[in-house]
Amino acid sequence: MTQRDMAGFLDIDVKTIRNWRDKKPNLYKTIMKGLAFDEIVEAQKDSYEKVKELQEKYNSKR
């Protein structure tokens, strides 16, 4: 996710993101971790759904 994407998601100006990165590094790191966590959770949901589809596909062929 780019800084522009993050700013849009958080409904703030890109300059605010840059300011946090430079002047409030702990806040910036916390936000980055939160956004990364959301991305990981979404990726895991997608993987789970694919596994369920495969399971249903192969269970129905028995």
N, C-alpha and C positions, 0 to 999 in steps of 0.2 A: 504494500500500500504506500503510495507516495504521500508527501506532506500535503499536497493539494487534496488528495483523497481523504486524508485524515481530517483536514480542516473542514471539508464538506460534510463528512460524517458527524463531526462534533459541532457543526454549524458555527464555526469561528473563522477568523481570517488566517491565512497562511502565515502572516507575520507573527501571529500569536504563537503558533507552533514553533517557529524559529526562536522567538523570545524565550519560550519555555526551555528549549534545548540549550540555549546559551546561558540563561540566567536562573533557571529553575530545573537543573538537571534531574533531581529526584522526581519531580512531578512529571517531567518528560519521560523518564524511564518507566514510571508507573503506568502512564497512559500507553506507552508502547507495549508493555507486557500485557495490559488488558486487551488491546487490539489484537496482539498475537494470539492470546488465549482464545478470543472469539473465532479467529481464523482456524485454529487447531480444532476447536469444537465442531465447527462447520465441516471441516475436512473429515473428521471422524464420523459425523452423521452420514456424509456421502458414502464413506467406505462401508459403514454398517448397512446402509440401504442396498448397496451393490451385493454384499454378502447375502443378505436376505433374499434378494432376487435370484441369485445363483442357487441358494438352498431350495427355494420354491421350485425353480426350474428343474433341478435334478431330482427332487423328491416326487414331482409329478410324473416323472418318466418311469417310475418303478412299477 
